[in-house]
């Protein structure tokens, strides 16, 4: 399990780095279930690592080497 604060850090990076259109594309690209979980996420709660993996894959796909 991964803590919500780790997932939140990924989302904060997207918001801080991406343009408005990139941020919208990022959230639209996430699978519906991940998007739903993100909208309800609490930083101190624990989540399935698959959610973090999907977010990382989406970031890598959209932002490429800027992410790493």
PDB file with SEQRES, HELIX, SHEET and CRYST1 records, atoms N, CA, C and O in Angstrom:
SEQRES   1 A   68  UNK UNK UNK UNK UNK UNK UNK UNK UNK UNK UNK UNK UNK          
SEQRES   2 A   68  UNK UNK UNK UNK UNK UNK UNK UNK UNK UNK UNK UNK UNK          
SEQRES   3 A   68  UNK UNK UNK UNK UNK UNK UNK UNK UNK UNK UNK UNK UNK          
SEQRES   4 A   68  UNK UNK UNK UNK UNK UNK UNK UNK UNK UNK UNK UNK UNK          
SEQRES   5 A   68  UNK UNK UNK UNK UNK UNK UNK UNK UNK UNK UNK UNK UNK          
SEQRES   6 A   68  UNK UNK UNK                                                  
HELIX    1 AA1 UNK A    4  UNK A   17  1                                  14    
HELIX    2 AA2 UNK A   20  UNK A   29  1                                  10    
HELIX    3 AA3 UNK A   32  UNK A   40  1                                   9    
HELIX    4 AA4 UNK A   49  UNK A   63  1                                  15    
HELIX    5 AA5 UNK A   64  UNK A   66  5                                   3    
SHEET    1 AA1 2 UNK A   2  UNK A   3  0                                        
SHEET    2 AA1 2 UNK A  46  UNK A  47 -1                                        
CRYST1    1.000    1.000    1.000  90.00  90.00  90.00 P 1           1          
ATOM      1  N   UNK A   1       0.843  -1.191   0.000  1.00  0.00           N  
ATOM      2  CA  UNK A   1       0.000   0.000   0.000  1.00  0.00           C  
ATOM      3  C   UNK A   1       0.889   1.257   0.000  1.00  0.00           C  
ATOM      4  O   UNK A   1       2.001   1.258   0.530  1.00  0.00           O  
ATOM      5  N   UNK A   2       0.366   2.300  -0.602  1.00  0.00           N  
ATOM      6  CA  UNK A   2       1.083   3.583  -0.624  1.00  0.00           C  
ATOM      7  C   UNK A   2       0.207   4.656   0.013  1.00  0.00           C  
ATOM      8  O   UNK A   2      -1.017   4.644  -0.116  1.00  0.00           O  
ATOM      9  N   UNK A   3       0.853   5.559   0.685  1.00  0.00           N  
ATOM     10  CA  UNK A   3       0.111   6.617   1.359  1.00  0.00           C  
ATOM     11  C   UNK A   3      -0.335   7.677   0.350  1.00  0.00           C  
ATOM     12  O   UNK A   3       0.357   7.964  -0.626  1.00  0.00           O  
ATOM     13  N   UNK A   4      -1.499   8.243   0.613  1.00  0.00           N  
ATOM     14  CA  UNK A   4      -2.063   9.262  -0.268  1.00  0.00           C  
ATOM     15  C   UNK A   4      -1.144  10.452  -0.481  1.00  0.00           C  
ATOM     16  O   UNK A   4      -1.189  11.088  -1.534  1.00  0.00           O  
ATOM     17  N   UNK A   5      -0.317  10.759   0.498  1.00  0.00           N  
ATOM     18  CA  UNK A   5       0.593  11.901   0.352  1.00  0.00           C  
ATOM     19  C   UNK A   5       1.588  11.684  -0.791  1.00  0.00           C  
ATOM     20  O   UNK A   5       2.002  12.644  -1.441  1.00  0.00           O  
ATOM     21  N   UNK A   6       1.970  10.440  -1.037  1.00  0.00           N  
ATOM     22  CA  UNK A   6       2.877  10.133  -2.149  1.00  0.00           C  
ATOM     23  C   UNK A   6       2.162  10.368  -3.480  1.00  0.00           C  
ATOM     24  O   UNK A   6       2.742  10.921  -4.414  1.00  0.00           O  
ATOM     25  N   UNK A   7       0.923   9.952  -3.557  1.00  0.00           N  
ATOM     26  CA  UNK A   7       0.128  10.181  -4.768  1.00  0.00           C  
ATOM     27  C   UNK A   7      -0.108  11.671  -4.945  1.00  0.00           C  
ATOM     28  O   UNK A   7      -0.005  12.191  -6.056  1.00  0.00           O  
ATOM     29  N   UNK A   8      -0.422  12.353  -3.868  1.00  0.00           N  
ATOM     30  CA  UNK A   8      -0.653  13.799  -3.918  1.00  0.00           C  
ATOM     31  C   UNK A   8       0.581  14.530  -4.442  1.00  0.00           C  
ATOM     32  O   UNK A   8       0.446  15.499  -5.189  1.00  0.00           O  
ATOM     33  N   UNK A   9       1.767  14.090  -4.068  1.00  0.00           N  
ATOM     34  CA  UNK A   9       2.996  14.721  -4.562  1.00  0.00           C  
ATOM     35  C   UNK A   9       3.088  14.612  -6.079  1.00  0.00           C  
ATOM     36  O   UNK A   9       3.516  15.553  -6.747  1.00  0.00           O  
ATOM     37  N   UNK A  10       2.688  13.467  -6.622  1.00  0.00           N  
ATOM     38  CA  UNK A  10       2.695  13.301  -8.088  1.00  0.00           C  
ATOM     39  C   UNK A  10       1.718  14.285  -8.737  1.00  0.00           C  
ATOM     40  O   UNK A  10       2.044  14.934  -9.731  1.00  0.00           O  
ATOM     41  N   UNK A  11       0.537  14.382  -8.171  1.00  0.00           N  
ATOM     42  CA  UNK A  11      -0.475  15.278  -8.728  1.00  0.00           C  
ATOM     43  C   UNK A  11      -0.039  16.740  -8.606  1.00  0.00           C  
ATOM     44  O   UNK A  11      -0.269  17.541  -9.511  1.00  0.00           O  
ATOM     45  N   UNK A  12       0.583  17.073  -7.494  1.00  0.00           N  
ATOM     46  CA  UNK A  12       1.095  18.438  -7.317  1.00  0.00           C  
ATOM     47  C   UNK A  12       2.158  18.763  -8.358  1.00  0.00           C  
ATOM     48  O   UNK A  12       2.235  19.895  -8.835  1.00  0.00           O  
ATOM     49  N   UNK A  13       2.981  17.774  -8.714  1.00  0.00           N  
ATOM     50  CA  UNK A  13       3.999  17.999  -9.746  1.00  0.00           C  
ATOM     51  C   UNK A  13       3.330  18.335 -11.071  1.00  0.00           C  
ATOM     52  O   UNK A  13       3.736  19.271 -11.759  1.00  0.00           O  
ATOM     53  N   UNK A  14       2.311  17.576 -11.423  1.00  0.00           N  
ATOM     54  CA  UNK A  14       1.596  17.811 -12.689  1.00  0.00           C  
ATOM     55  C   UNK A  14       1.012  19.222 -12.698  1.00  0.00           C  
ATOM     56  O   UNK A  14       1.151  19.945 -13.685  1.00  0.00           O  
ATOM     57  N   UNK A  15       0.369  19.609 -11.622  1.00  0.00           N  
ATOM     58  CA  UNK A  15      -0.254  20.935 -11.545  1.00  0.00           C  
ATOM     59  C   UNK A  15       0.803  22.038 -11.580  1.00  0.00           C  
ATOM     60  O   UNK A  15       0.584  23.081 -12.195  1.00  0.00           O  
ATOM     61  N   UNK A  16       1.929  21.821 -10.935  1.00  0.00           N  
ATOM     62  CA  UNK A  16       2.986  22.830 -10.908  1.00  0.00           C  
ATOM     63  C   UNK A  16       3.785  22.922 -12.199  1.00  0.00           C  
ATOM     64  O   UNK A  16       4.312  23.984 -12.532  1.00  0.00           O  
ATOM     65  N   UNK A  17       3.878  21.813 -12.929  1.00  0.00           N  
ATOM     66  CA  UNK A  17       4.702  21.780 -14.127  1.00  0.00           C  
ATOM     67  C   UNK A  17       3.899  22.018 -15.400  1.00  0.00           C  
ATOM     68  O   UNK A  17       4.341  22.734 -16.299  1.00  0.00           O  
ATOM     69  N   UNK A  18       2.727  21.418 -15.467  1.00  0.00           N  
ATOM     70  CA  UNK A  18       1.960  21.421 -16.712  1.00  0.00           C  
ATOM     71  C   UNK A  18       1.196  22.709 -16.960  1.00  0.00           C  
ATOM     72  O   UNK A  18       0.890  23.473 -16.045  1.00  0.00           O  
ATOM     73  N   UNK A  19       0.904  22.916 -18.230  1.00  0.00           N  
ATOM     74  CA  UNK A  19       0.022  24.021 -18.608  1.00  0.00           C  
ATOM     75  C   UNK A  19      -1.415  23.618 -18.291  1.00  0.00           C  
ATOM     76  O   UNK A  19      -1.676  22.462 -17.958  1.00  0.00           O  
ATOM     77  N   UNK A  20      -2.315  24.534 -18.389  1.00  0.00           N  
ATOM     78  CA  UNK A  20      -3.728  24.239 -18.124  1.00  0.00           C  
ATOM     79  C   UNK A  20      -4.196  23.084 -19.003  1.00  0.00           C  
ATOM     80  O   UNK A  20      -4.829  22.149 -18.513  1.00  0.00           O  
ATOM     81  N   UNK A  21      -3.890  23.143 -20.300  1.00  0.00           N  
ATOM     82  CA  UNK A  21      -4.312  22.095 -21.226  1.00  0.00           C  
ATOM     83  C   UNK A  21      -3.668  20.748 -20.895  1.00  0.00           C  
ATOM     84  O   UNK A  21      -4.311  19.706 -21.016  1.00  0.00           O  
ATOM     85  N   UNK A  22      -2.410  20.768 -20.480  1.00  0.00           N  
ATOM     86  CA  UNK A  22      -1.733  19.516 -20.106  1.00  0.00           C  
ATOM     87  C   UNK A  22      -2.340  18.903 -18.847  1.00  0.00           C  
ATOM     88  O   UNK A  22      -2.462  17.683 -18.736  1.00  0.00           O  
ATOM     89  N   UNK A  23      -2.714  19.753 -17.913  1.00  0.00           N  
ATOM     90  CA  UNK A  23      -3.338  19.259 -16.680  1.00  0.00           C  
ATOM     91  C   UNK A  23      -4.689  18.615 -17.006  1.00  0.00           C  
ATOM     92  O   UNK A  23      -5.007  17.539 -16.501  1.00  0.00           O  
ATOM     93  N   UNK A  24      -5.467  19.272 -17.839  1.00  0.00           N  
ATOM     94  CA  UNK A  24      -6.751  18.710 -18.254  1.00  0.00           C  
ATOM     95  C   UNK A  24      -6.540  17.384 -18.975  1.00  0.00           C  
ATOM     96  O   UNK A  24      -7.233  16.407 -18.692  1.00  0.00           O  
ATOM     97  N   UNK A  25      -5.595  17.343 -19.897  1.00  0.00           N  
ATOM     98  CA  UNK A  25      -5.309  16.104 -20.626  1.00  0.00           C  
ATOM     99  C   UNK A  25      -4.869  14.991 -19.668  1.00  0.00           C  
ATOM    100  O   UNK A  25      -5.274  13.839 -19.823  1.00  0.00           O  
ATOM    101  N   UNK A  26      -4.052  15.333 -18.693  1.00  0.00           N  
ATOM    102  CA  UNK A  26      -3.597  14.345 -17.718  1.00  0.00           C  
ATOM    103  C   UNK A  26      -4.780  13.695 -17.021  1.00  0.00           C  
ATOM    104  O   UNK A  26      -4.885  12.469 -16.984  1.00  0.00           O  
ATOM    105  N   UNK A  27      -5.666  14.507 -16.471  1.00  0.00           N  
ATOM    106  CA  UNK A  27      -6.801  13.944 -15.734  1.00  0.00           C  
ATOM    107  C   UNK A  27      -7.765  13.198 -16.656  1.00  0.00           C  
ATOM    108  O   UNK A  27      -8.356  12.197 -16.250  1.00  0.00           O  
ATOM    109  N   UNK A  28      -7.927  13.672 -17.884  1.00  0.00           N  
ATOM    110  CA  UNK A  28      -8.794  12.969 -18.827  1.00  0.00           C  
ATOM    111  C   UNK A  28      -8.193  11.644 -19.287  1.00  0.00           C  
ATOM    112  O   UNK A  28      -8.926  10.731 -19.666  1.00  0.00           O  
ATOM    113  N   UNK A  29      -6.875  11.534 -19.256  1.00  0.00           N  
ATOM    114  CA  UNK A  29      -6.189  10.318 -19.689  1.00  0.00           C  
ATOM    115  C   UNK A  29      -6.230   9.231 -18.615  1.00  0.00           C  
ATOM    116  O   UNK A  29      -6.165   8.045 -18.937  1.00  0.00           O  
ATOM    117  N   UNK A  30      -6.334   9.614 -17.365  1.00  0.00           N  
ATOM    118  CA  UNK A  30      -6.392   8.616 -16.292  1.00  0.00           C  
ATOM    119  C   UNK A  30      -7.631   7.734 -16.454  1.00  0.00           C  
ATOM    120  O   UNK A  30      -8.686   8.220 -16.863  1.00  0.00           O  
ATOM    121  N   UNK A  31      -7.512   6.461 -16.142  1.00  0.00           N  
ATOM    122  CA  UNK A  31      -8.693   5.598 -16.163  1.00  0.00           C  
ATOM    123  C   UNK A  31      -9.769   6.142 -15.212  1.00  0.00           C  
ATOM    124  O   UNK A  31      -9.441   6.714 -14.172  1.00  0.00           O  
ATOM    125  N   UNK A  32     -11.037   5.968 -15.558  1.00  0.00           N  
ATOM    126  CA  UNK A  32     -12.117   6.524 -14.729  1.00  0.00           C  
ATOM    127  C   UNK A  32     -12.032   6.142 -13.252  1.00  0.00           C  
ATOM    128  O   UNK A  32     -12.299   6.982 -12.393  1.00  0.00           O  
ATOM    129  N   UNK A  33     -11.671   4.914 -12.937  1.00  0.00           N  
ATOM    130  CA  UNK A  33     -11.605   4.491 -11.537  1.00  0.00           C  
ATOM    131  C   UNK A  33     -10.487   5.227 -10.789  1.00  0.00           C  
ATOM    132  O   UNK A  33     -10.663   5.607  -9.631  1.00  0.00           O  
ATOM    133  N   UNK A  34      -9.352   5.426 -11.439  1.00  0.00           N  
ATOM    134  CA  UNK A  34      -8.252   6.162 -10.804  1.00  0.00           C  
ATOM    135  C   UNK A  34      -8.664   7.617 -10.603  1.00  0.00           C  
ATOM    136  O   UNK A  34      -8.400   8.202  -9.552  1.00  0.00           O  
ATOM    137  N   UNK A  35      -9.307   8.193 -11.604  1.00  0.00           N  
ATOM    138  CA  UNK A  35      -9.780   9.576 -11.494  1.00  0.00           C  
ATOM    139  C   UNK A  35     -10.751   9.722 -10.314  1.00  0.00           C  
ATOM    140  O   UNK A  35     -10.687  10.699  -9.568  1.00  0.00           O  
ATOM    141  N   UNK A  36     -11.638   8.755 -10.155  1.00  0.00           N  
ATOM    142  CA  UNK A  36     -12.584   8.779  -9.047  1.00  0.00           C  
ATOM    143  C   UNK A  36     -11.852   8.699  -7.708  1.00  0.00           C  
ATOM    144  O   UNK A  36     -12.154   9.450  -6.780  1.00  0.00           O  
ATOM    145  N   UNK A  37     -10.889   7.783  -7.618  1.00  0.00           N  
ATOM    146  CA  UNK A  37     -10.132   7.629  -6.371  1.00  0.00           C  
ATOM    147  C   UNK A  37      -9.345   8.892  -6.039  1.00  0.00           C  
ATOM    148  O   UNK A  37      -9.266   9.295  -4.878  1.00  0.00           O  
ATOM    149  N   UNK A  38      -8.766   9.508  -7.056  1.00  0.00           N  
ATOM    150  CA  UNK A  38      -7.996  10.746  -6.849  1.00  0.00           C  
ATOM    151  C   UNK A  38      -8.909  11.838  -6.295  1.00  0.00           C  
ATOM    152  O   UNK A  38      -8.509  12.600  -5.415  1.00  0.00           O  
ATOM    153  N   UNK A  39     -10.120  11.909  -6.805  1.00  0.00           N  
ATOM    154  CA  UNK A  39     -11.030  12.970  -6.350  1.00  0.00           C  
ATOM    155  C   UNK A  39     -11.445  12.793  -4.891  1.00  0.00           C  
ATOM    156  O   UNK A  39     -11.840  13.758  -4.238  1.00  0.00           O  
ATOM    157  N   UNK A  40     -11.357  11.570  -4.381  1.00  0.00           N  
ATOM    158  CA  UNK A  40     -11.752  11.271  -3.000  1.00  0.00           C  
ATOM    159  C   UNK A  40     -10.563  11.035  -2.067  1.00  0.00           C  
ATOM    160  O   UNK A  40     -10.740  10.747  -0.883  1.00  0.00           O  
ATOM    161  N   UNK A  41      -9.365  11.159  -2.607  1.00  0.00           N  
ATOM    162  CA  UNK A  41      -8.155  10.774  -1.887  1.00  0.00           C  
ATOM    163  C   UNK A  41      -7.890  11.648  -0.656  1.00  0.00           C  
ATOM    164  O   UNK A  41      -8.141  12.853  -0.645  1.00  0.00           O  
ATOM    165  N   UNK A  42      -7.373  10.983   0.370  1.00  0.00           N  
ATOM    166  CA  UNK A  42      -6.946  11.661   1.590  1.00  0.00           C  
ATOM    167  C   UNK A  42      -5.449  11.391   1.776  1.00  0.00           C  
ATOM    168  O   UNK A  42      -5.011  10.248   1.649  1.00  0.00           O  
ATOM    169  N   UNK A  43      -4.668  12.421   2.074  1.00  0.00           N  
ATOM    170  CA  UNK A  43      -3.214  12.257   2.162  1.00  0.00           C  
ATOM    171  C   UNK A  43      -2.738  11.209   3.167  1.00  0.00           C  
ATOM    172  O   UNK A  43      -1.694  10.595   2.948  1.00  0.00           O  
ATOM    173  N   UNK A  44      -3.454  10.989   4.242  1.00  0.00           N  
ATOM    174  CA  UNK A  44      -2.993  10.051   5.269  1.00  0.00           C  
ATOM    175  C   UNK A  44      -3.595   8.658   5.138  1.00  0.00           C  
ATOM    176  O   UNK A  44      -3.315   7.777   5.950  1.00  0.00           O  
ATOM    177  N   UNK A  45      -4.421   8.461   4.116  1.00  0.00           N  
ATOM    178  CA  UNK A  45      -5.007   7.141   3.888  1.00  0.00           C  
ATOM    179  C   UNK A  45      -4.070   6.320   3.006  1.00  0.00           C  
ATOM    180  O   UNK A  45      -3.125   6.849   2.420  1.00  0.00           O  
ATOM    181  N   UNK A  46      -4.347   5.032   2.921  1.00  0.00           N  
ATOM    182  CA  UNK A  46      -3.513   4.108   2.154  1.00  0.00           C  
ATOM    183  C   UNK A  46      -4.252   3.625   0.925  1.00  0.00           C  
ATOM    184  O   UNK A  46      -5.462   3.401   0.956  1.00  0.00           O  
ATOM    185  N   UNK A  47      -3.488   3.465  -0.186  1.00  0.00           N  
ATOM    186  CA  UNK A  47      -4.083   3.126  -1.471  1.00  0.00           C  
ATOM    187  C   UNK A  47      -3.294   2.015  -2.160  1.00  0.00           C  
ATOM    188  O   UNK A  47      -2.127   1.765  -1.859  1.00  0.00           O  
ATOM    189  N   UNK A  48      -3.970   1.372  -3.082  1.00  0.00           N  
ATOM    190  CA  UNK A  48      -3.381   0.308  -3.876  1.00  0.00           C  
ATOM    191  C   UNK A  48      -2.213   0.876  -4.695  1.00  0.00           C  
ATOM    192  O   UNK A  48      -2.366   1.920  -5.329  1.00  0.00           O  
ATOM    193  N   UNK A  49      -1.068   0.220  -4.694  1.00  0.00           N  
ATOM    194  CA  UNK A  49       0.076   0.709  -5.469  1.00  0.00           C  
ATOM    195  C   UNK A  49      -0.211   0.789  -6.975  1.00  0.00           C  
ATOM    196  O   UNK A  49       0.463   1.526  -7.694  1.00  0.00           O  
ATOM    197  N   UNK A  50      -1.196   0.042  -7.448  1.00  0.00           N  
ATOM    198  CA  UNK A  50      -1.548   0.104  -8.874  1.00  0.00           C  
ATOM    199  C   UNK A  50      -2.015   1.505  -9.263  1.00  0.00           C  
ATOM    200  O   UNK A  50      -1.817   1.936 -10.399  1.00  0.00           O  
ATOM    201  N   UNK A  51      -2.623   2.200  -8.338  1.00  0.00           N  
ATOM    202  CA  UNK A  51      -3.065   3.577  -8.596  1.00  0.00           C  
ATOM    203  C   UNK A  51      -1.858   4.485  -8.840  1.00  0.00           C  
ATOM    204  O   UNK A  51      -1.851   5.282  -9.778  1.00  0.00           O  
ATOM    205  N   UNK A  52      -0.851   4.359  -7.998  1.00  0.00           N  
ATOM    206  CA  UNK A  52       0.372   5.140  -8.167  1.00  0.00           C  
ATOM    207  C   UNK A  52       1.064   4.785  -9.481  1.00  0.00           C  
ATOM    208  O   UNK A  52       1.556   5.663 -10.191  1.00  0.00           O  
ATOM    209  N   UNK A  53       1.098   3.505  -9.793  1.00  0.00           N  
ATOM    210  CA  UNK A  53       1.719   3.058 -11.047  1.00  0.00           C  
ATOM    211  C   UNK A  53       1.004   3.665 -12.247  1.00  0.00           C  
ATOM    212  O   UNK A  53       1.658   4.123 -13.184  1.00  0.00           O  
ATOM    213  N   UNK A  54      -0.313   3.676 -12.236  1.00  0.00           N  
ATOM    214  CA  UNK A  54      -1.081   4.248 -13.347  1.00  0.00           C  
ATOM    215  C   UNK A  54      -0.833   5.746 -13.470  1.00  0.00           C  
ATOM    216  O   UNK A  54      -0.722   6.263 -14.581  1.00  0.00           O  
ATOM    217  N   UNK A  55      -0.746   6.437 -12.361  1.00  0.00           N  
ATOM    218  CA  UNK A  55      -0.461   7.872 -12.383  1.00  0.00           C  
ATOM    219  C   UNK A  55       0.940   8.116 -12.931  1.00  0.00           C  
ATOM    220  O   UNK A  55       1.131   9.011 -13.755  1.00  0.00           O  
ATOM    221  N   UNK A  56       1.919   7.337 -12.487  1.00  0.00           N  
ATOM    222  CA  UNK A  56       3.290   7.482 -12.998  1.00  0.00           C  
ATOM    223  C   UNK A  56       3.363   7.208 -14.494  1.00  0.00           C  
ATOM    224  O   UNK A  56       4.052   7.922 -15.223  1.00  0.00           O  
ATOM    225  N   UNK A  57       2.663   6.185 -14.954  1.00  0.00           N  
ATOM    226  CA  UNK A  57       2.656   5.880 -16.395  1.00  0.00           C  
ATOM    227  C   UNK A  57       2.058   7.023 -17.197  1.00  0.00           C  
ATOM    228  O   UNK A  57       2.567   7.381 -18.259  1.00  0.00           O  
ATOM    229  N   UNK A  58       0.984   7.588 -16.688  1.00  0.00           N  
ATOM    230  CA  UNK A  58       0.337   8.695 -17.387  1.00  0.00           C  
ATOM    231  C   UNK A  58       1.241   9.920 -17.417  1.00  0.00           C  
ATOM    232  O   UNK A  58       1.333  10.598 -18.440  1.00  0.00           O  
ATOM    233  N   UNK A  59       1.902  10.205 -16.315  1.00  0.00           N  
ATOM    234  CA  UNK A  59       2.843  11.328 -16.276  1.00  0.00           C  
ATOM    235  C   UNK A  59       3.965  11.095 -17.281  1.00  0.00           C  
ATOM    236  O   UNK A  59       4.308  12.000 -18.042  1.00  0.00           O  
ATOM    237  N   UNK A  60       4.536   9.903 -17.294  1.00  0.00           N  
ATOM    238  CA  UNK A  60       5.632   9.604 -18.224  1.00  0.00           C  
ATOM    239  C   UNK A  60       5.177   9.728 -19.673  1.00  0.00           C  
ATOM    240  O   UNK A  60       5.902  10.250 -20.520  1.00  0.00           O  
ATOM    241  N   UNK A  61       3.989   9.250 -19.944  1.00  0.00           N  
ATOM    242  CA  UNK A  61       3.450   9.306 -21.309  1.00  0.00           C  
ATOM    243  C   UNK A  61       3.268  10.748 -21.779  1.00  0.00           C  
ATOM    244  O   UNK A  61       3.589  11.080 -22.920  1.00  0.00           O  
ATOM    245  N   UNK A  62       2.757  11.594 -20.901  1.00  0.00           N  
ATOM    246  CA  UNK A  62       2.440  12.971 -21.297  1.00  0.00           C  
ATOM    247  C   UNK A  62       3.596  13.945 -21.152  1.00  0.00           C  
ATOM    248  O   UNK A  62       3.695  14.909 -21.910  1.00  0.00           O  
ATOM    249  N   UNK A  63       4.479  13.700 -20.177  1.00  0.00           N  
ATOM    250  CA  UNK A  63       5.532  14.674 -19.903  1.00  0.00           C  
ATOM    251  C   UNK A  63       6.931  14.157 -20.221  1.00  0.00           C  
ATOM    252  O   UNK A  63       7.900  14.913 -20.149  1.00  0.00           O  
ATOM    253  N   UNK A  64       7.046  12.887 -20.568  1.00  0.00           N  
ATOM    254  CA  UNK A  64       8.324  12.314 -20.979  1.00  0.00           C  
ATOM    255  C   UNK A  64       9.457  12.530 -19.999  1.00  0.00           C  
ATOM    256  O   UNK A  64       9.305  12.304 -18.798  1.00  0.00           O  
ATOM    257  N   UNK A  65      10.585  12.963 -20.511  1.00  0.00           N  
ATOM    258  CA  UNK A  65      11.786  13.083 -19.693  1.00  0.00           C  
ATOM    259  C   UNK A  65      11.718  14.225 -18.669  1.00  0.00           C  
ATOM    260  O   UNK A  65      12.537  14.271 -17.751  1.00  0.00           O  
ATOM    261  N   UNK A  66      10.783  15.120 -18.809  1.00  0.00           N  
ATOM    262  CA  UNK A  66      10.650  16.199 -17.820  1.00  0.00           C  
ATOM    263  C   UNK A  66      10.297  15.630 -16.456  1.00  0.00           C  
ATOM    264  O   UNK A  66      10.616  16.223 -15.426  1.00  0.00           O  
ATOM    265  N   UNK A  67       9.644  14.489 -16.452  1.00  0.00           N  
ATOM    266  CA  UNK A  67       9.226  13.844 -15.201  1.00  0.00           C  
ATOM    267  C   UNK A  67      10.408  13.258 -14.463  1.00  0.00           C  
ATOM    268  O   UNK A  67      10.451  13.340 -13.235  1.00  0.00           O  
ATOM    269  N   UNK A  68      11.351  12.681 -15.142  1.00  0.00           N  
ATOM    270  CA  UNK A  68      12.476  12.010 -14.486  1.00  0.00           C  
ATOM    271  C   UNK A  68      13.621  12.922 -14.434  1.00  0.00           C  
ATOM    272  O   UNK A  68      14.678  12.556 -13.919  1.00  0.00           O  
TER     273      UNK A  68                                                      
END                                                                             
